[in-house]
Amino acid sequence: MDDPLYTATTTPSTGKKSRLRLGGGGGGGGGTAKYGKKMEEGLVKTKEVAVTGMKKIKAGASVGFGWVKDKYHKTTQKR
């Protein structure tokens, strides 16, 4: 029987085969809540970093467009 939740093992001293259950030991799912909270904290940090990056990009783009506008204005004034 191939059950993904169990694995066959052999005890070295007796040579008997037994089956061990893989996975958690029925701890009530407390780890899932802890994992979810850590994921949420990570997503909040990611969002903060993304917002900061977008602010920097927006500021840089504004400066860049201002520079292009000044250059264009200077070249058209030479006539």
N, CA, C and O atoms as a Tripos MOL2 file, in Angstrom:
@<TRIPOS>MOLECULE
protein
  316   315    79     0     0
PROTEIN
NO_CHARGES

@<TRIPOS>ATOM
      1 N           0.8410   -1.1700    0.0000 N.3       1 MET1
      2 CA          0.0000    0.0000    0.0000 C.3       1 MET1
      3 C           0.8910    1.2400    0.0000 C.2       1 MET1
      4 O           1.7100    1.4050    0.9040 O.2       1 MET1
      5 N           0.7490    2.1070   -0.9870 N.am      2 ASP2
      6 CA          1.5250    3.3350   -1.0730 C.3       2 ASP2
      7 C           0.6990    4.5030   -0.5590 C.2       2 ASP2
      8 O          -0.0720    5.1010   -1.3090 O.2       2 ASP2
      9 N           0.8560    4.8190    0.6880 N.am      3 ASP3
     10 CA          0.1360    5.9340    1.2940 C.3       3 ASP3
     11 C           1.1490    7.0510    1.5270 C.2       3 ASP3
     12 O           2.1500    6.8330    2.2100 O.2       3 ASP3
     13 N           0.9100    8.2660    0.9670 N.am      4 PRO4
     14 CA          1.8830    9.3420    1.1020 C.3       4 PRO4
     15 C           2.0660    9.8340    2.5330 C.2       4 PRO4
     16 O           3.0520   10.5090    2.8280 O.2       4 PRO4
     17 N           1.1180    9.5020    3.4410 N.am      5 LEU5
     18 CA          1.2490    9.9500    4.8250 C.3       5 LEU5
     19 C           2.0860    9.0040    5.6700 C.2       5 LEU5
     20 O           2.4520    9.3410    6.7960 O.2       5 LEU5
     21 N           2.3910    7.8320    5.1460 N.am      6 TYR6
     22 CA          3.1440    6.8490    5.9120 C.3       6 TYR6
     23 C           4.4100    6.4480    5.1630 C.2       6 TYR6
     24 O           4.4700    6.4980    3.9350 O.2       6 TYR6
     25 N           5.4110    6.0520    5.9280 N.am      7 THR7
     26 CA          6.6280    5.5310    5.3260 C.3       7 THR7
     27 C           7.0170    4.2430    6.0510 C.2       7 THR7
     28 O           6.8250    4.1310    7.2620 O.2       7 THR7
     29 N           7.5530    3.2860    5.3280 N.am      8 ALA8
     30 CA          7.9600    2.0160    5.9200 C.3       8 ALA8
     31 C           9.3740    2.1380    6.4580 C.2       8 ALA8
     32 O          10.2580    2.6650    5.7830 O.2       8 ALA8
     33 N           9.5850    1.6550    7.6630 N.am      9 THR9
     34 CA         10.9210    1.6650    8.2660 C.3       9 THR9
     35 C          11.2220    0.2800    8.8220 C.2       9 THR9
     36 O          10.3110   -0.5060    9.0800 O.2       9 THR9
     37 N          12.4800   -0.0060    9.0020 N.am     10 THR10
     38 CA         12.9000   -1.2770    9.5800 C.3      10 THR10
     39 C          13.7260   -0.9850   10.8260 C.2      10 THR10
     40 O          14.6810   -0.2110   10.7750 O.2      10 THR10
     41 N          13.3610   -1.5990   11.9330 N.am     11 THR11
     42 CA         14.1140   -1.4300   13.1740 C.3      11 THR11
     43 C          15.3750   -2.2820   13.0850 C.2      11 THR11
     44 O          15.2800   -3.4920   12.8830 O.2      11 THR11
     45 N          16.5710   -1.6730   13.2340 N.am     12 PRO12
     46 CA         17.8200   -2.4310   13.0670 C.3      12 PRO12
     47 C          17.9840   -3.5790   14.0610 C.2      12 PRO12
     48 O          18.4820   -4.6370   13.6770 O.2      12 PRO12
     49 N          17.5850   -3.4130   15.3220 N.am     13 SER13
     50 CA         17.8270   -4.4540   16.3250 C.3      13 SER13
     51 C          16.9350   -5.6700   16.1480 C.2      13 SER13
     52 O          17.3800   -6.7980   16.3590 O.2      13 SER13
     53 N          15.6760   -5.4560   15.7600 N.am     14 THR14
     54 CA         14.7520   -6.5900   15.6530 C.3      14 THR14
     55 C          14.5030   -7.0240   14.2180 C.2      14 THR14
     56 O          14.1010   -8.1620   13.9800 O.2      14 THR14
     57 N          14.7340   -6.1450   13.2690 N.am     15 GLY15
     58 CA         14.4820   -6.4700   11.8770 C.3      15 GLY15
     59 C          13.0180   -6.3800   11.4970 C.2      15 GLY15
     60 O          12.6460   -6.7110   10.3710 O.2      15 GLY15
     61 N          12.1670   -5.9250   12.4450 N.am     16 LYS16
     62 CA         10.7400   -5.8090   12.1540 C.3      16 LYS16
     63 C          10.4750   -4.5520   11.3360 C.2      16 LYS16
     64 O          11.1300   -3.5230   11.4970 O.2      16 LYS16
     65 N           9.4930   -4.6770   10.4580 N.am     17 LYS17
     66 CA          9.0790   -3.5190    9.6700 C.3      17 LYS17
     67 C           7.9170   -2.8360   10.3860 C.2      17 LYS17
     68 O           7.0410   -3.4840   10.9590 O.2      17 LYS17
     69 N           7.9410   -1.5120   10.3330 N.am     18 SER18
     70 CA          6.8410   -0.7500   10.9020 C.3      18 SER18
     71 C           6.5600    0.4460   10.0120 C.2      18 SER18
     72 O           7.3340    0.7660    9.1100 O.2      18 SER18
     73 N           5.4540    1.0920   10.2760 N.am     19 ARG19
     74 CA          5.1050    2.2660    9.4880 C.3      19 ARG19
     75 C           5.0850    3.4940   10.3910 C.2      19 ARG19
     76 O           4.5090    3.4790   11.4780 O.2      19 ARG19
     77 N           5.7210    4.5440    9.9190 N.am     20 LEU20
     78 CA          5.7260    5.8080   10.6400 C.3      20 LEU20
     79 C           4.8570    6.8140    9.9030 C.2      20 LEU20
     80 O           4.8620    6.8800    8.6740 O.2      20 LEU20
     81 N           4.1170    7.5900   10.6710 N.am     21 ARG21
     82 CA          3.2850    8.6340   10.0620 C.3      21 ARG21
     83 C           4.1530    9.8620    9.8410 C.2      21 ARG21
     84 O           4.8500   10.3170   10.7470 O.2      21 ARG21
     85 N           4.1000   10.4000    8.6080 N.am     22 LEU22
     86 CA          4.8490   11.5960    8.2780 C.3      22 LEU22
     87 C           4.0280   12.8300    8.6210 C.2      22 LEU22
     88 O           2.8000   12.7680    8.6980 O.2      22 LEU22
     89 N           4.6990   13.9330    8.8240 N.am     23 GLY23
     90 CA          3.9990   15.1960    9.0650 C.3      23 GLY23
     91 C           3.9040   15.4950   10.5410 C.2      23 GLY23
     92 O           4.5480   14.8550   11.3720 O.2      23 GLY23
     93 N           3.0800   16.4910   10.8510 N.am     24 GLY24
     94 CA          2.9320   16.9560   12.2270 C.3      24 GLY24
     95 C           2.2250   15.9430   13.0920 C.2      24 GLY24
     96 O           1.5700   15.0280   12.5940 O.2      24 GLY24
     97 N           2.3640   16.1130   14.3890 N.am     25 GLY25
     98 CA          1.7940   15.1850   15.3410 C.3      25 GLY25
     99 C           0.4630   15.6330   15.8920 C.2      25 GLY25
    100 O           0.1430   15.2780   17.0270 O.2      25 GLY25
    101 N          -0.3250   16.3820   15.1690 N.am     26 GLY26
    102 CA         -1.6380   16.7780   15.6550 C.3      26 GLY26
    103 C          -1.5610   17.8600   16.6990 C.2      26 GLY26
    104 O          -2.2490   17.7820   17.7170 O.2      26 GLY26
    105 N          -0.7540   18.8540   16.4780 N.am     27 GLY27
    106 CA         -0.5580   19.9220   17.4490 C.3      27 GLY27
    107 C          -1.6730   20.9410   17.4770 C.2      27 GLY27
    108 O          -1.5530   21.9300   18.2010 O.2      27 GLY27
    109 N          -2.7360   20.7670   16.7460 N.am     28 GLY28
    110 CA         -3.8610   21.6760   16.8190 C.3      28 GLY28
    111 C          -3.8070   22.8280   15.8240 C.2      28 GLY28
    112 O          -4.6860   23.6890   15.8600 O.2      28 GLY28
    113 N          -2.8190   22.8830   14.9420 N.am     29 GLY29
    114 CA         -2.7770   23.9240   13.9260 C.3      29 GLY29
    115 C          -2.2290   25.2500   14.4110 C.2      29 GLY29
    116 O          -2.3800   26.2530   13.7140 O.2      29 GLY29
    117 N          -1.6030   25.3000   15.5660 N.am     30 GLY30
    118 CA         -1.0340   26.5460   16.0740 C.3      30 GLY30
    119 C           0.0680   27.0820   15.1840 C.2      30 GLY30
    120 O           0.2780   28.2930   15.1140 O.2      30 GLY30
    121 N           0.7740   26.1930   14.5010 N.am     31 GLY31
    122 CA          1.8450   26.6150   13.6080 C.3      31 GLY31
    123 C           1.3220   27.3600   12.4010 C.2      31 GLY31
    124 O           1.9940   28.2420   11.8670 O.2      31 GLY31
    125 N           0.1220   27.0060   11.9680 N.am     32 THR32
    126 CA         -0.4720   27.6550   10.8060 C.3      32 THR32
    127 C          -0.7780   29.1170   11.1060 C.2      32 THR32
    128 O          -0.5320   29.9850   10.2680 O.2      32 THR32
    129 N          -1.3020   29.3940   12.2710 N.am     33 ALA33
    130 CA         -1.6100   30.7710   12.6570 C.3      33 ALA33
    131 C          -0.3330   31.5910   12.7760 C.2      33 ALA33
    132 O          -0.2790   32.7490   12.3620 O.2      33 ALA33
    133 N           0.6880   30.9720   13.3480 N.am     34 LYS34
    134 CA          1.9730   31.6580   13.4990 C.3      34 LYS34
    135 C           2.5790   31.9620   12.1330 C.2      34 LYS34
    136 O           3.1280   33.0420   11.9140 O.2      34 LYS34
    137 N           2.4760   31.0080   11.2250 N.am     35 TYR35
    138 CA          2.9870   31.1930    9.8630 C.3      35 TYR35
    139 C           2.2230   32.3060    9.1570 C.2      35 TYR35
    140 O           2.8290   33.1460    8.4920 O.2      35 TYR35
    141 N           0.9070   32.3190    9.2940 N.am     36 GLY36
    142 CA          0.0850   33.3470    8.6720 C.3      36 GLY36
    143 C           0.4360   34.7340    9.1780 C.2      36 GLY36
    144 O           0.4750   35.6910    8.4050 O.2      36 GLY36
    145 N           0.6920   34.8430   10.4720 N.am     37 LYS37
    146 CA          1.0510   36.1400   11.0510 C.3      37 LYS37
    147 C           2.4020   36.6100   10.5100 C.2      37 LYS37
    148 O           2.5680   37.7880   10.1940 O.2      37 LYS37
    149 N           3.3620   35.6970   10.4050 N.am     38 LYS38
    150 CA          4.6680   36.0590    9.8620 C.3      38 LYS38
    151 C           4.5540   36.4620    8.3980 C.2      38 LYS38
    152 O           5.2260   37.3950    7.9580 O.2      38 LYS38
    153 N           3.7130   35.7680    7.6410 N.am     39 MET39
    154 CA          3.4990   36.1190    6.2360 C.3      39 MET39
    155 C           2.9070   37.5170    6.1270 C.2      39 MET39
    156 O           3.3140   38.3120    5.2800 O.2      39 MET39
    157 N           1.9380   37.8080    6.9960 N.am     40 GLU40
    158 CA          1.2980   39.1230    6.9720 C.3      40 GLU40
    159 C           2.3050   40.2220    7.2930 C.2      40 GLU40
    160 O           2.3170   41.2670    6.6430 O.2      40 GLU40
    161 N           3.1540   39.9840    8.3000 N.am     41 GLU41
    162 CA          4.1920   40.9610    8.6570 C.3      41 GLU41
    163 C           5.1520   41.1630    7.4890 C.2      41 GLU41
    164 O           5.5610   42.2880    7.2020 O.2      41 GLU41
    165 N           5.5060   40.0790    6.8240 N.am     42 GLY42
    166 CA          6.4060   40.1690    5.6750 C.3      42 GLY42
    167 C           5.7900   40.9490    4.5310 C.2      42 GLY42
    168 O           6.4730   41.7230    3.8610 O.2      42 GLY42
    169 N           4.4950   40.7450    4.3060 N.am     43 LEU43
    170 CA          3.8150   41.4640    3.2280 C.3      43 LEU43
    171 C           3.7030   42.9530    3.5450 C.2      43 LEU43
    172 O           3.7940   43.7900    2.6470 O.2      43 LEU43
    173 N           3.5060   43.2810    4.8250 N.am     44 VAL44
    174 CA          3.4420   44.6980    5.2170 C.3      44 VAL44
    175 C           4.7830   45.3570    4.9430 C.2      44 VAL44
    176 O           4.8350   46.4680    4.4140 O.2      44 VAL44
    177 N           5.8720   44.6760    5.3000 N.am     45 LYS45
    178 CA          7.2130   45.2230    5.0480 C.3      45 LYS45
    179 C           7.4570   45.3700    3.5470 C.2      45 LYS45
    180 O           8.0150   46.3710    3.0980 O.2      45 LYS45
    181 N           7.0420   44.3770    2.7840 N.am     46 THR46
    182 CA          7.2200   44.4250    1.3340 C.3      46 THR46
    183 C           6.4620   45.6050    0.7390 C.2      46 THR46
    184 O           6.9660   46.2990   -0.1440 O.2      46 THR46
    185 N           5.2520   45.8220    1.2300 N.am     47 LYS47
    186 CA          4.4380   46.9260    0.7290 C.3      47 LYS47
    187 C           5.1090   48.2600    1.0580 C.2      47 LYS47
    188 O           5.1410   49.1600    0.2190 O.2      47 LYS47
    189 N           5.6460   48.3920    2.2760 N.am     48 GLU48
    190 CA          6.3240   49.6270    2.6680 C.3      48 GLU48
    191 C           7.5250   49.9040    1.7630 C.2      48 GLU48
    192 O           7.7380   51.0380    1.3320 O.2      48 GLU48
    193 N           8.2950   48.8760    1.4830 N.am     49 VAL49
    194 CA          9.4730   49.0270    0.6200 C.3      49 VAL49
    195 C           9.0450   49.4070   -0.7980 C.2      49 VAL49
    196 O           9.6730   50.2500   -1.4380 O.2      49 VAL49
    197 N           7.9760   48.7790   -1.2800 N.am     50 ALA50
    198 CA          7.4910   49.0850   -2.6310 C.3      50 ALA50
    199 C           7.0080   50.5310   -2.7190 C.2      50 ALA50
    200 O           7.2770   51.2120   -3.7090 O.2      50 ALA50
    201 N           6.2990   51.0040   -1.6960 N.am     51 VAL51
    202 CA          5.8050   52.3850   -1.6940 C.3      51 VAL51
    203 C           6.9760   53.3600   -1.6730 C.2      51 VAL51
    204 O           6.9750   54.3550   -2.3990 O.2      51 VAL51
    205 N           7.9760   53.0730   -0.8390 N.am     52 THR52
    206 CA          9.1580   53.9390   -0.7800 C.3      52 THR52
    207 C           9.8640   53.9720   -2.1280 C.2      52 THR52
    208 O          10.2740   55.0380   -2.5880 O.2      52 THR52
    209 N          10.0080   52.8150   -2.7620 N.am     53 GLY53
    210 CA         10.6470   52.7460   -4.0770 C.3      53 GLY53
    211 C           9.8780   53.5300   -5.1220 C.2      53 GLY53
    212 O          10.4760   54.2200   -5.9470 O.2      53 GLY53
    213 N           8.5650   53.4300   -5.0950 N.am     54 MET54
    214 CA          7.7570   54.1700   -6.0700 C.3      54 MET54
    215 C           7.8780   55.6740   -5.8630 C.2      54 MET54
    216 O           7.8850   56.4340   -6.8320 O.2      54 MET54
    217 N           7.9720   56.1110   -4.6110 N.am     55 LYS55
    218 CA          8.1560   57.5410   -4.3340 C.3      55 LYS55
    219 C           9.4880   58.0240   -4.9020 C.2      55 LYS55
    220 O           9.5730   59.1160   -5.4640 O.2      55 LYS55
    221 N          10.5230   57.2060   -4.7520 N.am     56 LYS56
    222 CA         11.8410   57.5670   -5.2840 C.3      56 LYS56
    223 C          11.8120   57.6220   -6.8140 C.2      56 LYS56
    224 O          12.3960   58.5190   -7.4220 O.2      56 LYS56
    225 N          11.1290   56.6590   -7.4230 N.am     57 ILE57
    226 CA         11.0330   56.6370   -8.8880 C.3      57 ILE57
    227 C          10.2720   57.8620   -9.3790 C.2      57 ILE57
    228 O          10.6630   58.4970  -10.3590 O.2      57 ILE57
    229 N           9.1860   58.1860   -8.6920 N.am     58 LYS58
    230 CA          8.3820   59.3390   -9.0930 C.3      58 LYS58
    231 C           9.1980   60.6280   -8.9820 C.2      58 LYS58
    232 O           9.1520   61.4760   -9.8730 O.2      58 LYS58
    233 N           9.9470   60.7690   -7.8810 N.am     59 ALA59
    234 CA         10.7790   61.9690   -7.6950 C.3      59 ALA59
    235 C          11.8690   62.0330   -8.7640 C.2      59 ALA59
    236 O          12.1340   63.1020   -9.3150 O.2      59 ALA59
    237 N          12.4980   60.9070   -9.0580 N.am     60 GLY60
    238 CA         13.5440   60.8670  -10.0760 C.3      60 GLY60
    239 C          13.0070   61.1810  -11.4560 C.2      60 GLY60
    240 O          13.6530   61.8770  -12.2390 O.2      60 GLY60
    241 N          11.8300   60.6700  -11.7530 N.am     61 ALA61
    242 CA         11.2140   60.9400  -13.0580 C.3      61 ALA61
    243 C          10.8760   62.4250  -13.1880 C.2      61 ALA61
    244 O          11.0540   63.0160  -14.2530 O.2      61 ALA61
    245 N          10.3970   63.0120  -12.1200 N.am     62 SER62
    246 CA         10.0650   64.4440  -12.1490 C.3      62 SER62
    247 C          11.3070   65.2850  -12.4210 C.2      62 SER62
    248 O          11.2740   66.2170  -13.2240 O.2      62 SER62
    249 N          12.3880   64.9490  -11.7520 N.am     63 VAL63
    250 CA         13.6470   65.6660  -11.9680 C.3      63 VAL63
    251 C          14.1220   65.4570  -13.4010 C.2      63 VAL63
    252 O          14.5750   66.4020  -14.0470 O.2      63 VAL63
    253 N          14.0230   64.2350  -13.9020 N.am     64 GLY64
    254 CA         14.4470   63.9280  -15.2720 C.3      64 GLY64
    255 C          13.6470   64.6880  -16.3110 C.2      64 GLY64
    256 O          14.2140   65.2330  -17.2580 O.2      64 GLY64
    257 N          12.3380   64.7300  -16.1440 N.am     65 PHE65
    258 CA         11.4990   65.4760  -17.0910 C.3      65 PHE65
    259 C          11.7800   66.9700  -17.0170 C.2      65 PHE65
    260 O          11.7740   67.6670  -18.0320 O.2      65 PHE65
    261 N          12.0250   67.4520  -15.8030 N.am     66 GLY66
    262 CA         12.3900   68.8720  -15.6490 C.3      66 GLY66
    263 C          13.6790   69.1920  -16.3910 C.2      66 GLY66
    264 O          13.7940   70.2430  -17.0210 O.2      66 GLY66
    265 N          14.6410   68.2900  -16.3180 N.am     67 TRP67
    266 CA         15.9270   68.4830  -16.9940 C.3      67 TRP67
    267 C          15.7200   68.5130  -18.5130 C.2      67 TRP67
    268 O          16.2600   69.3760  -19.2060 O.2      67 TRP67
    269 N          14.9320   67.5600  -19.0170 N.am     68 VAL68
    270 CA         14.6620   67.5170  -20.4570 C.3      68 VAL68
    271 C          13.9430   68.7930  -20.8910 C.2      68 VAL68
    272 O          14.2660   69.3660  -21.9310 O.2      68 VAL68
    273 N          12.9880   69.2290  -20.1110 N.am     69 LYS69
    274 CA         12.2360   70.4410  -20.4320 C.3      69 LYS69
    275 C          13.1710   71.6530  -20.4840 C.2      69 LYS69
    276 O          13.0680   72.4790  -21.3910 O.2      69 LYS69
    277 N          14.0810   71.7560  -19.5150 N.am     70 ASP70
    278 CA         15.0520   72.8640  -19.5040 C.3      70 ASP70
    279 C          15.9670   72.7980  -20.7260 C.2      70 ASP70
    280 O          16.2380   73.8230  -21.3520 O.2      70 ASP70
    281 N          16.4390   71.6070  -21.0650 N.am     71 LYS71
    282 CA         17.3130   71.4540  -22.2410 C.3      71 LYS71
    283 C          16.5760   71.8580  -23.5120 C.2      71 LYS71
    284 O          17.1270   72.5660  -24.3550 O.2      71 LYS71
    285 N          15.3510   71.4150  -23.6470 N.am     72 TYR72
    286 CA         14.5700   71.7590  -24.8340 C.3      72 TYR72
    287 C          14.3290   73.2660  -24.8860 C.2      72 TYR72
    288 O          14.4370   73.8830  -25.9460 O.2      72 TYR72
    289 N          14.0110   73.8390  -23.7600 N.am     73 HIS73
    290 CA         13.7550   75.2750  -23.6950 C.3      73 HIS73
    291 C          15.0160   76.0760  -24.1040 C.2      73 HIS73
    292 O          14.9260   77.0680  -24.8280 O.2      73 HIS73
    293 N          16.1730   75.6250  -23.6280 N.am     74 LYS74
    294 CA         17.4310   76.3030  -23.9730 C.3      74 LYS74
    295 C          17.7340   76.1930  -25.4570 C.2      74 LYS74
    296 O          18.2170   77.1530  -26.0570 O.2      74 LYS74
    297 N          17.4600   75.0410  -26.0630 N.am     75 THR75
    298 CA         17.7720   74.8860  -27.4930 C.3      75 THR75
    299 C          16.8170   75.6920  -28.3490 C.2      75 THR75
    300 O          17.2080   76.1620  -29.4170 O.2      75 THR75
    301 N          15.5950   75.8640  -27.9250 N.am     76 THR76
    302 CA         14.6410   76.6380  -28.7300 C.3      76 THR76
    303 C          14.8180   78.1430  -28.5410 C.2      76 THR76
    304 O          14.3350   78.9300  -29.3560 O.2      76 THR76
    305 N          15.4880   78.5370  -27.5060 N.am     77 GLN77
    306 CA         15.7120   79.9720  -27.2550 C.3      77 GLN77
    307 C          16.8440   80.5300  -28.0800 C.2      77 GLN77
    308 O          16.9540   81.7480  -28.2160 O.2      77 GLN77
    309 N          17.6920   79.6830  -28.6380 N.am     78 LYS78
    310 CA         18.8900   80.1450  -29.3690 C.3      78 LYS78
    311 C          18.5570   80.7670  -30.7070 C.2      78 LYS78
    312 O          19.4540   81.3540  -31.3110 O.2      78 LYS78
    313 N          17.3920   80.6900  -31.2010 N.am     79 ARG79
    314 CA         17.0120   81.1930  -32.5250 C.3      79 ARG79
    315 C          17.0780   82.6350  -32.5760 C.2      79 ARG79
    316 O          16.7920   83.2300  -33.6150 O.2      79 ARG79
@<TRIPOS>BOND
     1     1     2 1
     2     2     3 1
     3     3     4 2
     4     3     5 am
     5     5     6 1
     6     6     7 1
     7     7     8 2
     8     7     9 am
     9     9    10 1
    10    10    11 1
    11    11    12 2
    12    11    13 am
    13    13    14 1
    14    14    15 1
    15    15    16 2
    16    15    17 am
    17    17    18 1
    18    18    19 1
    19    19    20 2
    20    19    21 am
    21    21    22 1
    22    22    23 1
    23    23    24 2
    24    23    25 am
    25    25    26 1
    26    26    27 1
    27    27    28 2
    28    27    29 am
    29    29    30 1
    30    30    31 1
    31    31    32 2
    32    31    33 am
    33    33    34 1
    34    34    35 1
    35    35    36 2
    36    35    37 am
    37    37    38 1
    38    38    39 1
    39    39    40 2
    40    39    41 am
    41    41    42 1
    42    42    43 1
    43    43    44 2
    44    43    45 am
    45    45    46 1
    46    46    47 1
    47    47    48 2
    48    47    49 am
    49    49    50 1
    50    50    51 1
    51    51    52 2
    52    51    53 am
    53    53    54 1
    54    54    55 1
    55    55    56 2
    56    55    57 am
    57    57    58 1
    58    58    59 1
    59    59    60 2
    60    59    61 am
    61    61    62 1
    62    62    63 1
    63    63    64 2
    64    63    65 am
    65    65    66 1
    66    66    67 1
    67    67    68 2
    68    67    69 am
    69    69    70 1
    70    70    71 1
    71    71    72 2
    72    71    73 am
    73    73    74 1
    74    74    75 1
    75    75    76 2
    76    75    77 am
    77    77    78 1
    78    78    79 1
    79    79    80 2
    80    79    81 am
    81    81    82 1
    82    82    83 1
    83    83    84 2
    84    83    85 am
    85    85    86 1
    86    86    87 1
    87    87    88 2
    88    87    89 am
    89    89    90 1
    90    90    91 1
    91    91    92 2
    92    91    93 am
    93    93    94 1
    94    94    95 1
    95    95    96 2
    96    95    97 am
    97    97    98 1
    98    98    99 1
    99    99   100 2
   100    99   101 am
   101   101   102 1
   102   102   103 1
   103   103   104 2
   104   103   105 am
   105   105   106 1
   106   106   107 1
   107   107   108 2
   108   107   109 am
   109   109   110 1
   110   110   111 1
   111   111   112 2
   112   111   113 am
   113   113   114 1
   114   114   115 1
   115   115   116 2
   116   115   117 am
   117   117   118 1
   118   118   119 1
   119   119   120 2
   120   119   121 am
   121   121   122 1
   122   122   123 1
   123   123   124 2
   124   123   125 am
   125   125   126 1
   126   126   127 1
   127   127   128 2
   128   127   129 am
   129   129   130 1
   130   130   131 1
   131   131   132 2
   132   131   133 am
   133   133   134 1
   134   134   135 1
   135   135   136 2
   136   135   137 am
   137   137   138 1
   138   138   139 1
   139   139   140 2
   140   139   141 am
   141   141   142 1
   142   142   143 1
   143   143   144 2
   144   143   145 am
   145   145   146 1
   146   146   147 1
   147   147   148 2
   148   147   149 am
   149   149   150 1
   150   150   151 1
   151   151   152 2
   152   151   153 am
   153   153   154 1
   154   154   155 1
   155   155   156 2
   156   155   157 am
   157   157   158 1
   158   158   159 1
   159   159   160 2
   160   159   161 am
   161   161   162 1
   162   162   163 1
   163   163   164 2
   164   163   165 am
   165   165   166 1
   166   166   167 1
   167   167   168 2
   168   167   169 am
   169   169   170 1
   170   170   171 1
   171   171   172 2
   172   171   173 am
   173   173   174 1
   174   174   175 1
   175   175   176 2
   176   175   177 am
   177   177   178 1
   178   178   179 1
   179   179   180 2
   180   179   181 am
   181   181   182 1
   182   182   183 1
   183   183   184 2
   184   183   185 am
   185   185   186 1
   186   186   187 1
   187   187   188 2
   188   187   189 am
   189   189   190 1
   190   190   191 1
   191   191   192 2
   192   191   193 am
   193   193   194 1
   194   194   195 1
   195   195   196 2
   196   195   197 am
   197   197   198 1
   198   198   199 1
   199   199   200 2
   200   199   201 am
   201   201   202 1
   202   202   203 1
   203   203   204 2
   204   203   205 am
   205   205   206 1
   206   206   207 1
   207   207   208 2
   208   207   209 am
   209   209   210 1
   210   210   211 1
   211   211   212 2
   212   211   213 am
   213   213   214 1
   214   214   215 1
   215   215   216 2
   216   215   217 am
   217   217   218 1
   218   218   219 1
   219   219   220 2
   220   219   221 am
   221   221   222 1
   222   222   223 1
   223   223   224 2
   224   223   225 am
   225   225   226 1
   226   226   227 1
   227   227   228 2
   228   227   229 am
   229   229   230 1
   230   230   231 1
   231   231   232 2
   232   231   233 am
   233   233   234 1
   234   234   235 1
   235   235   236 2
   236   235   237 am
   237   237   238 1
   238   238   239 1
   239   239   240 2
   240   239   241 am
   241   241   242 1
   242   242   243 1
   243   243   244 2
   244   243   245 am
   245   245   246 1
   246   246   247 1
   247   247   248 2
   248   247   249 am
   249   249   250 1
   250   250   251 1
   251   251   252 2
   252   251   253 am
   253   253   254 1
   254   254   255 1
   255   255   256 2
   256   255   257 am
   257   257   258 1
   258   258   259 1
   259   259   260 2
   260   259   261 am
   261   261   262 1
   262   262   263 1
   263   263   264 2
   264   263   265 am
   265   265   266 1
   266   266   267 1
   267   267   268 2
   268   267   269 am
   269   269   270 1
   270   270   271 1
   271   271   272 2
   272   271   273 am
   273   273   274 1
   274   274   275 1
   275   275   276 2
   276   275   277 am
   277   277   278 1
   278   278   279 1
   279   279   280 2
   280   279   281 am
   281   281   282 1
   282   282   283 1
   283   283   284 2
   284   283   285 am
   285   285   286 1
   286   286   287 1
   287   287   288 2
   288   287   289 am
   289   289   290 1
   290   290   291 1
   291   291   292 2
   292   291   293 am
   293   293   294 1
   294   294   295 1
   295   295   296 2
   296   295   297 am
   297   297   298 1
   298   298   299 1
   299   299   300 2
   300   299   301 am
   301   301   302 1
   302   302   303 1
   303   303   304 2
   304   303   305 am
   305   305   306 1
   306   306   307 1
   307   307   308 2
   308   307   309 am
   309   309   310 1
   310   310   311 1
   311   311   312 2
   312   311   313 am
   313   313   314 1
   314   314   315 1
   315   315   316 2
@<TRIPOS>SUBSTRUCTURE
     1 MET1         2 RESIDUE 1 A MET
     2 ASP2         6 RESIDUE 1 A ASP
     3 ASP3        10 RESIDUE 1 A ASP
     4 PRO4        14 RESIDUE 1 A PRO
     5 LEU5        18 RESIDUE 1 A LEU
     6 TYR6        22 RESIDUE 1 A TYR
     7 THR7        26 RESIDUE 1 A THR
     8 ALA8        30 RESIDUE 1 A ALA
     9 THR9        34 RESIDUE 1 A THR
    10 THR10       38 RESIDUE 1 A THR
    11 THR11       42 RESIDUE 1 A THR
    12 PRO12       46 RESIDUE 1 A PRO
    13 SER13       50 RESIDUE 1 A SER
    14 THR14       54 RESIDUE 1 A THR
    15 GLY15       58 RESIDUE 1 A GLY
    16 LYS16       62 RESIDUE 1 A LYS
    17 LYS17       66 RESIDUE 1 A LYS
    18 SER18       70 RESIDUE 1 A SER
    19 ARG19       74 RESIDUE 1 A ARG
    20 LEU20       78 RESIDUE 1 A LEU
    21 ARG21       82 RESIDUE 1 A ARG
    22 LEU22       86 RESIDUE 1 A LEU
    23 GLY23       90 RESIDUE 1 A GLY
    24 GLY24       94 RESIDUE 1 A GLY
    25 GLY25       98 RESIDUE 1 A GLY
    26 GLY26      102 RESIDUE 1 A GLY
    27 GLY27      106 RESIDUE 1 A GLY
    28 GLY28      110 RESIDUE 1 A GLY
    29 GLY29      114 RESIDUE 1 A GLY
    30 GLY30      118 RESIDUE 1 A GLY
    31 GLY31      122 RESIDUE 1 A GLY
    32 THR32      126 RESIDUE 1 A THR
    33 ALA33      130 RESIDUE 1 A ALA
    34 LYS34      134 RESIDUE 1 A LYS
    35 TYR35      138 RESIDUE 1 A TYR
    36 GLY36      142 RESIDUE 1 A GLY
    37 LYS37      146 RESIDUE 1 A LYS
    38 LYS38      150 RESIDUE 1 A LYS
    39 MET39      154 RESIDUE 1 A MET
    40 GLU40      158 RESIDUE 1 A GLU
    41 GLU41      162 RESIDUE 1 A GLU
    42 GLY42      166 RESIDUE 1 A GLY
    43 LEU43      170 RESIDUE 1 A LEU
    44 VAL44      174 RESIDUE 1 A VAL
    45 LYS45      178 RESIDUE 1 A LYS
    46 THR46      182 RESIDUE 1 A THR
    47 LYS47      186 RESIDUE 1 A LYS
    48 GLU48      190 RESIDUE 1 A GLU
    49 VAL49      194 RESIDUE 1 A VAL
    50 ALA50      198 RESIDUE 1 A ALA
    51 VAL51      202 RESIDUE 1 A VAL
    52 THR52      206 RESIDUE 1 A THR
    53 GLY53      210 RESIDUE 1 A GLY
    54 MET54      214 RESIDUE 1 A MET
    55 LYS55      218 RESIDUE 1 A LYS
    56 LYS56      222 RESIDUE 1 A LYS
    57 ILE57      226 RESIDUE 1 A ILE
    58 LYS58      230 RESIDUE 1 A LYS
    59 ALA59      234 RESIDUE 1 A ALA
    60 GLY60      238 RESIDUE 1 A GLY
    61 ALA61      242 RESIDUE 1 A ALA
    62 SER62      246 RESIDUE 1 A SER
    63 VAL63      250 RESIDUE 1 A VAL
    64 GLY64      254 RESIDUE 1 A GLY
    65 PHE65      258 RESIDUE 1 A PHE
    66 GLY66      262 RESIDUE 1 A GLY
    67 TRP67      266 RESIDUE 1 A TRP
    68 VAL68      270 RESIDUE 1 A VAL
    69 LYS69      274 RESIDUE 1 A LYS
    70 ASP70      278 RESIDUE 1 A ASP
    71 LYS71      282 RESIDUE 1 A LYS
    72 TYR72      286 RESIDUE 1 A TYR
    73 HIS73      290 RESIDUE 1 A HIS
    74 LYS74      294 RESIDUE 1 A LYS
    75 THR75      298 RESIDUE 1 A THR
    76 THR76      302 RESIDUE 1 A THR
    77 GLN77      306 RESIDUE 1 A GLN
    78 LYS78      310 RESIDUE 1 A LYS
    79 ARG79      314 RESIDUE 1 A ARG
